[in-house]
Amino acid sequence: MAAGSAPRRKFRRRRKICAFCVDHVKEIDYKQADMLGRYINEYGRIRPRRQNGTCAKHQRALAVAVKRARHIALLPFVSE
C-alpha cells in the first residue's frame, strides 16, 4: 500500500430482485405497451435478464409479451 492512502473496501453488488415477483404478477399483459417499453433498449431489442433483473420465468413471459405487442404494432420492431 502506498503511504497515506486509505485501505480499499471490497465492492459487493446487491442482487437484483425481480419486479414481477415482488408485485406478485400472475401474467404479463402484452397490451401494456408503456410497461413493456421499459424492458426494451433504444434499438428496440429486448434487454437481457442481467440488465432487467427479472427471474428466468418472468423473462420468458416478458419476451413473449413483447413479441405479441410488436406483432399487433403496439411496440416497434426497430427504432429509427
C-alpha positions as CSV (number, residue, x, y, z in Angstrom):
1,M,0.0,0.0,0.0
2,A,1.2,3.5,-0.8
3,A,1.8,5.9,2.1
4,G,-1.2,8.0,3.0
5,S,-3.8,6.0,1.1
6,A,-6.9,4.6,2.7
7,P,-7.5,0.8,2.7
8,R,-9.6,-0.4,-0.2
9,R,-13.1,-1.7,0.5
10,K,-14.5,-4.7,-1.3
11,F,-17.4,-3.9,-3.5
12,R,-20.3,-6.2,-3.2
13,R,-23.1,-5.9,-5.7
14,R,-26.6,-6.2,-4.4
15,R,-28.6,-8.9,-6.1
16,K,-31.3,-7.6,-8.4
17,I,-34.8,-8.6,-7.4
18,C,-37.4,-9.5,-10.0
19,A,-40.0,-6.7,-10.0
20,F,-42.7,-9.1,-11.2
21,C,-42.1,-11.5,-8.3
22,V,-42.2,-8.6,-5.8
23,D,-45.5,-7.4,-7.1
24,H,-46.9,-11.0,-7.4
25,V,-47.7,-10.6,-11.1
26,K,-49.5,-13.7,-12.4
27,E,-49.5,-12.8,-16.0
28,I,-47.6,-10.2,-18.1
29,D,-50.1,-8.4,-20.4
30,Y,-48.9,-7.6,-23.9
31,K,-51.4,-4.7,-24.1
32,Q,-49.4,-2.6,-21.5
33,A,-47.0,-1.1,-24.0
34,D,-45.7,1.6,-21.6
35,M,-44.7,-1.1,-19.1
36,L,-43.1,-3.3,-21.8
37,G,-41.2,-0.3,-23.2
38,R,-39.1,-0.3,-20.1
39,Y,-37.7,-3.7,-20.9
40,I,-36.5,-2.9,-24.5
41,N,-33.5,-0.8,-25.3
42,E,-33.2,2.2,-27.5
43,Y,-32.7,0.0,-30.6
44,G,-35.9,-1.9,-29.9
45,R,-34.2,-5.1,-28.7
46,I,-35.4,-7.0,-25.6
47,R,-33.0,-6.4,-22.7
48,P,-31.3,-9.4,-21.2
49,R,-32.1,-10.8,-17.8
50,R,-28.9,-9.5,-16.3
51,Q,-29.9,-5.9,-17.1
52,N,-33.5,-6.2,-16.2
53,G,-33.1,-8.1,-13.0
54,T,-36.0,-10.4,-13.8
55,C,-36.1,-14.0,-12.9
56,A,-35.9,-16.6,-15.7
57,K,-39.7,-17.4,-15.5
58,H,-40.7,-13.8,-15.9
59,Q,-38.1,-13.1,-18.5
60,R,-39.6,-15.7,-20.8
61,A,-43.1,-14.4,-20.2
62,L,-41.8,-10.8,-20.9
63,A,-40.2,-11.9,-24.2
64,V,-43.5,-13.5,-25.4
65,A,-45.4,-10.3,-24.4
66,V,-43.0,-8.0,-26.2
67,K,-43.2,-10.2,-29.3
68,R,-47.0,-10.2,-29.2
69,A,-47.1,-6.4,-28.7
70,R,-44.7,-6.0,-31.7
71,H,-46.9,-8.2,-33.9
72,I,-50.0,-6.0,-33.4
73,A,-48.0,-2.8,-33.7
74,L,-48.1,-1.7,-30.0
75,L,-44.3,-1.7,-29.9
76,P,-41.8,-1.1,-32.7
77,F,-39.6,-3.8,-34.1
78,V,-36.7,-1.4,-34.5
79,S,-36.3,2.3,-33.7
80,E,-35.4,4.9,-36.2
